[in-house]
């Protein structure tokens, strides 16, 4: 449910945007934060409602202004497990940043654990913003890519650790 376009006069929104990790580089530049806020739309999600569904295509990033969200994944046996629960009071909580970069399936389900208010940025609006503000758009895209690279490196290390443990277990029991 689209509520309204966010106006730049909202201090809570500017404060939240400045805490988002890939926007922190602009925390001291109120003009840039104002420009970014203009492509945000407020969305409300009632407790228990899906924000993102794993496996569906999505084109929005969500920044949590208030409330708690739960990130859920499916196992290979199609069983659900909670990856983490995040609270907006932590500041800068966001999900779905990959949707700004590509138009692919969502990697997890995100559920409103409580009533939530989020800022949504669509891929289309982000691309238009980047075209109109190339230096800002490129800086944001580079920071998102840098963070994704860090997560990929960690995932690779985790896979190697799990594989090594599996090989060791097979050697012991074999």
Buried (B, 14 or more C-beta within 10 A) or exposed (E): EEEEEBEBEBEEBBBBBBBBEBBEBBBEEEEBBBBBBEBBBBBBBEEEEEBBBBEEEBBBBBBBBBBBBBBBEEEEEEEEEEEEEBBBEEEBBBBBBBBBBEEEEBBBBBBBBBBBBBBBBBBEBBEEBBEEBEEBBEBBBEBBEEEBEEEEEEEEEEEEEEEEEEEEEEEEEE
